[in-house]
């Protein structure tokens, strides 16, 4: 890659699709088509992470593994009480560098530690 430029090879099928999008006026140039495709890929990955987190939350709920709040201020109190542990966890992860673990794995680990400490 040089000065933000990237050359890519695409199949004939993809080239036809790009040409159709340009002819329809949907995109101004090839770079805009590629940018839109990459944006969709990013969005798709984020949606996958969110779906995994929702599935984990559903599983937690099914097991009865959740915290319920009775009063309006209970959630705020819970967050305040656990904020320091979360802050320490974030700082520790930042110091440790990149991790091959995925967000759902990290969330499960954090929940296990909170359960062990009696916070969850």
SULVEN-V709441 format. One record per residue. OMEGA is omega in degrees with one decimal (* if undefined). NEAR is the number of other ideal C-beta (glycine too) atoms within 12 Angstrom. Layout:
# SULVEN-V709441
omega = <OMEGA;OMEGA>
near = <NEAR;NEAR>
This chain:
# SULVEN-V709441
omega = <-176.6;178.4;178.1;-179.7;-179.9;176.3;179.1;174.3;178.4;178.2;178.0;178.9;179.4;179.0;177.6;179.2;178.5;180.0;178.4;179.8;178.6;180.0;-180.0;-179.3;-179.5;-179.9;-175.9;-179.9;-177.5;-179.2;179.0;177.3;179.7;178.7;178.7;179.0;179.2;177.3;177.1;177.5;177.4;-179.8;179.5;178.8;178.5;178.5;177.0;177.9;179.5;177.9;178.4;178.6;177.5;178.5;178.0;177.6;177.0;178.9;176.3;-178.7;179.4;178.7;-176.3;-176.8;179.9;178.0;177.2;-178.0;-177.1;-175.4;-178.7;-177.3;-176.2;179.9;178.9;179.2;179.2;-179.8;-179.8;-178.6;-176.8;-177.2;-178.7;178.2;177.9;179.0;178.6;178.8;178.5;179.2;179.0;-179.5;177.5;179.6;-175.5;178.4;-177.3;-179.5;175.7;-178.4;177.9;-177.1;179.1;177.7;179.5;178.9;178.6;178.7;179.2;178.6;179.1;178.6;177.8;177.7;-179.5;179.5;-179.5;-179.2;-179.8;*>
near = <7;6;5;7;10;13;10;16;8;16;10;10;10;17;17;14;21;26;18;15;22;20;12;12;10;15;21;14;15;22;18;17;27;25;19;21;21;16;15;14;14;14;14;14;16;15;14;17;20;17;16;21;22;16;17;26;20;14;18;22;14;11;12;9;18;18;22;12;13;10;10;8;12;14;15;13;15;21;17;14;19;23;15;14;23;23;14;16;24;15;12;17;18;12;11;13;9;8;14;8;15;16;20;22;17;24;26;23;20;26;28;17;20;23;17;12;16;11;20;22>
